[in-house]
Amino acid sequence: MQIRVAVLVLLLCPVIAFGNGYKAAEISEDQSSLILTSSDGSQFAAPRFAEQVAYGRPLISPDGKSVGWLALYPNCCTSYPIPLKLVVLDASRNLHTFDGIKLAIFNWCFLPNSNSVVYSQTVVHGSDFQHFEWRAVSDRRLLGKYDYPDDEAENAAARKRAPAWVRCVKEE
């Protein structure tokens, strides 16, 4: 009897683990809080880092097993906070943070495989330069990087030859 129960538990564990994930991520109107809804319908507040003042651009991975958002921080030289970290929470509720080359992260995406993210970084004002990083979520490993230079002609050429993974990040 005990063996049957043990086998049943082992068979159900993958189903239970597979059921973990996220179905919604909602930012408050003032961006000061982010409520995450897990696949079982339970809700909880997204973690907040020291000095973080707001949340931005929440996305759920294509497979629903991870959710991510931008963490915004005060900036000395602007009247608004800027996104300095990409945060991803996996199905086991492990946090994975990305800050690349320490510039603002204005846009990002999960790639279709849900195992990696791409984000773009740039200065706050006055440049067409953009830096892109493609990273594995699980270990933060750099899988690729690409730049759009500030020079207008070089920037246009770089955009034409950008790798497919760069196009995951939507232009604004």
C-alpha positions as CSV (number, residue, x, y, z in Angstrom):
1,M,0.0,0.0,0.0
2,Q,2.8,2.4,0.9
3,I,4.5,1.7,-2.4
4,R,1.3,2.5,-4.3
5,V,1.0,5.8,-2.5
6,A,4.6,6.7,-3.2
7,V,4.2,5.9,-6.9
8,L,1.1,8.0,-7.1
9,V,2.8,10.9,-5.4
10,L,5.7,10.6,-7.8
11,L,3.4,10.5,-10.8
12,L,1.5,13.5,-9.7
13,C,4.5,15.7,-8.8
14,P,5.3,16.6,-12.4
15,V,1.7,17.6,-13.0
16,I,1.7,19.8,-9.9
17,A,5.1,21.3,-10.9
18,F,3.8,21.9,-14.4
19,G,0.8,23.7,-13.1
20,N,2.9,26.4,-11.5
21,G,3.1,29.6,-13.4
22,Y,1.4,32.9,-13.9
23,K,-1.7,34.1,-15.7
24,A,-1.7,37.9,-15.0
25,A,0.5,40.8,-13.9
26,E,-1.2,44.1,-13.1
27,I,0.5,47.4,-12.2
28,S,-1.3,49.9,-10.1
29,E,-2.3,53.2,-11.8
30,D,0.6,55.0,-10.0
31,Q,3.0,52.1,-10.9
32,S,3.9,51.7,-7.2
33,S,2.7,48.1,-6.9
34,L,2.5,45.0,-9.1
35,I,0.1,42.2,-8.4
36,L,0.9,38.8,-9.8
37,T,-1.8,36.1,-10.3
38,S,-0.5,32.6,-10.4
39,S,-2.1,29.9,-12.6
40,D,-4.1,28.6,-9.6
41,G,-5.7,32.1,-9.2
42,S,-3.8,33.1,-6.0
43,Q,-2.5,36.7,-6.0
44,F,0.5,38.2,-4.4
45,A,2.6,41.4,-4.6
46,A,5.7,41.3,-6.7
47,P,8.9,41.7,-4.7
48,R,10.4,45.3,-4.4
49,F,14.1,46.1,-4.1
50,A,15.7,48.6,-1.9
51,E,15.3,52.1,-3.4
52,Q,12.9,50.9,-6.1
53,V,10.0,53.3,-6.5
54,A,7.9,51.8,-9.3
55,Y,7.3,48.9,-11.7
56,G,7.0,48.9,-15.5
57,R,6.3,46.7,-18.5
58,P,5.2,43.4,-16.9
59,L,5.1,40.4,-19.3
60,I,4.3,36.7,-18.8
61,S,6.5,34.2,-20.7
62,P,4.9,32.4,-23.7
63,D,4.7,29.2,-21.6
64,G,3.3,31.0,-18.6
65,K,5.9,29.7,-16.3
66,S,7.7,33.0,-15.7
67,V,6.7,36.6,-15.2
68,G,9.0,39.6,-15.6
69,W,8.9,43.4,-15.1
70,L,11.2,46.4,-15.0
71,A,12.2,47.9,-11.6
72,L,12.3,51.7,-11.7
73,Y,14.6,53.8,-9.5
74,P,14.9,57.5,-8.8
75,N,17.3,59.4,-11.0
76,C,19.1,62.6,-10.1
77,C,18.7,64.2,-13.5
78,T,15.1,63.5,-14.5
79,S,11.7,64.3,-12.9
80,Y,10.7,60.6,-13.3
81,P,12.2,57.3,-12.2
82,I,14.1,55.2,-14.7
83,P,14.1,51.4,-15.3
84,L,17.5,50.0,-14.2
85,K,16.7,46.3,-13.7
86,L,14.8,43.6,-15.5
87,V,13.4,41.2,-12.9
88,V,12.1,37.7,-13.8
89,L,10.3,35.5,-11.3
90,D,10.2,31.8,-12.3
91,A,7.5,29.2,-11.5
92,S,9.5,28.2,-8.3
93,R,9.4,31.9,-7.3
94,N,13.2,32.3,-7.8
95,L,14.2,35.9,-8.7
96,H,16.5,36.5,-11.6
97,T,17.7,40.1,-12.2
98,F,19.5,41.6,-15.1
99,D,21.1,45.1,-15.4
100,G,23.4,44.6,-18.4
101,I,25.8,47.6,-18.9
102,K,24.1,49.7,-16.2
103,L,22.1,51.9,-18.5
104,A,18.3,52.3,-18.5
105,I,16.3,49.3,-19.8
106,F,13.4,50.7,-21.7
107,N,12.1,47.6,-23.4
108,W,12.4,43.9,-23.2
109,C,10.8,40.6,-24.2
110,F,10.8,36.8,-23.5
111,L,11.9,34.9,-26.6
112,P,9.4,32.3,-27.8
113,N,11.2,29.4,-26.0
114,S,10.5,31.2,-22.6
115,N,14.0,30.3,-21.4
116,S,15.6,33.6,-22.3
117,V,15.0,37.3,-22.4
118,V,16.2,40.2,-24.6
119,Y,16.4,43.8,-23.4
120,S,17.5,47.1,-24.8
121,Q,19.5,49.7,-22.9
122,T,20.3,53.3,-23.7
123,V,20.9,56.7,-22.2
124,V,17.9,58.7,-21.0
125,H,18.3,61.6,-23.5
126,G,20.2,62.7,-26.6
127,S,21.4,59.5,-28.3
128,D,20.3,57.0,-30.8
129,F,22.7,54.4,-29.3
130,Q,21.0,51.2,-28.1
131,H,22.6,48.1,-26.6
132,F,20.8,44.8,-26.7
133,E,21.5,41.7,-24.6
134,W,20.1,38.2,-24.9
135,R,20.4,36.3,-21.7
136,A,19.4,32.9,-20.3
137,V,16.9,33.3,-17.5
138,S,18.2,30.4,-15.3
139,D,21.8,31.4,-15.0
140,R,21.9,35.0,-16.5
141,R,24.4,33.7,-19.1
142,L,25.0,36.2,-21.9
143,L,23.9,34.5,-25.2
144,G,24.3,37.5,-27.5
145,K,24.8,41.2,-27.6
146,Y,24.3,43.8,-30.3
147,D,24.5,47.6,-30.6
148,Y,22.8,50.3,-32.7
149,P,25.5,53.0,-32.8
150,D,24.7,56.7,-32.2
151,D,25.8,57.8,-35.7
152,E,22.7,58.0,-37.9
153,A,24.1,56.2,-41.0
154,E,25.7,53.5,-38.9
155,N,22.6,53.1,-36.8
156,A,20.4,52.6,-39.9
157,A,22.9,49.9,-41.3
158,A,23.0,48.2,-37.9
159,R,19.2,48.0,-37.8
160,K,19.1,46.3,-41.2
161,R,21.5,43.6,-40.2
162,A,20.3,43.0,-36.7
163,P,20.0,39.4,-35.6
164,A,16.4,38.0,-35.3
165,W,16.5,37.9,-31.5
166,V,17.0,41.7,-31.4
167,R,13.6,42.1,-33.2
168,C,11.9,40.6,-30.3
169,V,12.2,43.9,-28.5
170,K,9.5,46.2,-29.9
171,E,10.5,49.7,-31.2
172,E,8.7,52.7,-29.8
